[in-house]
Structures are given as structure tokens and as C-alpha cells.
Amino acid sequence: MAAAKTVTDRVSELRARRKALGLTRLELYAHPDDHEPIKAHAAKLQRKRAKGAKTPPASG
């Protein structure tokens, strides 16, 4: 049985996977009432980006 990974190992692997996806870390301070709207807007942008990536380029 393999030894359990340390927290440092797991975090390093997580960061490497995110970097491979082209993601970057952004840390910001916001009022607690703004947390959900910020998350919702980020999710909307992600869906828009994913939709754009699936659309084949127009030929012509």
C-alpha cells in the first residue's frame, strides 16, 4: 500500500493541474454580501468561454 500523500504534495499537484489548464490564482477582498454575485459572474464568464471554445470557426 502506498504511503498517504502529504498536504503539500496534494496542493502542489492541484496547482500544477490548474496551471496546465491555463488558470491563474486571483486573490481579492470583497464585502461578504458580494461573494455570491462575484462567484455567479465568474461562473457566467466560464460558461461563455466554454461555449465559445465549442463553436467551430466560421469558414468563408
C-alpha positions as CSV (number, residue, x, y, z in Angstrom):
1,M,0.0,0.0,0.0
2,A,1.3,3.4,-1.0
3,A,2.0,6.0,1.7
4,A,-0.6,8.7,2.1
5,K,0.3,12.0,0.3
6,T,1.1,15.0,2.4
7,V,-1.0,18.2,2.2
8,T,2.0,19.8,0.4
9,D,2.0,17.1,-2.2
10,R,-1.7,17.3,-2.8
11,V,-1.7,21.1,-3.1
12,S,1.3,21.0,-5.4
13,E,-0.5,18.6,-7.7
14,L,-3.7,20.6,-7.6
15,R,-1.8,23.8,-8.6
16,A,0.0,22.0,-11.4
17,R,-3.3,20.8,-12.8
18,R,-4.8,24.2,-12.7
19,K,-1.7,25.7,-14.3
20,A,-1.9,23.1,-17.1
21,L,-5.5,24.3,-17.7
22,G,-4.2,27.9,-18.1
23,L,-5.8,29.1,-14.9
24,T,-4.2,31.7,-12.6
25,R,-4.8,32.5,-9.0
26,L,-6.6,35.7,-8.1
27,E,-7.0,36.8,-4.5
28,L,-9.2,39.7,-3.7
29,Y,-11.1,41.2,-0.8
30,A,-14.8,41.8,-1.2
31,H,-17.7,42.5,1.1
32,P,-19.4,39.3,2.3
33,D,-22.6,40.4,0.5
34,D,-20.7,40.5,-2.8
35,H,-19.3,37.0,-2.6
36,E,-22.1,35.2,-4.3
37,P,-22.6,37.7,-7.1
38,I,-18.9,37.6,-7.8
39,K,-18.9,33.8,-7.9
40,A,-22.0,33.9,-10.2
41,H,-20.4,36.3,-12.6
42,A,-17.2,34.2,-12.7
43,A,-19.3,31.1,-13.5
44,K,-21.1,33.0,-16.2
45,L,-17.8,34.1,-17.8
46,Q,-16.6,30.5,-17.6
47,R,-19.7,29.2,-19.4
48,K,-19.4,31.9,-22.1
49,R,-15.7,30.9,-22.6
50,A,-16.6,27.2,-22.8
51,K,-19.4,27.9,-25.3
52,G,-17.1,29.9,-27.5
53,A,-14.5,27.1,-27.5
54,K,-17.0,24.6,-28.7
55,T,-18.2,26.7,-31.6
56,P,-16.3,25.8,-34.8
57,P,-14.7,28.7,-36.6
58,A,-16.8,30.1,-39.4
59,S,-15.5,29.2,-42.9
60,G,-15.6,31.5,-45.8
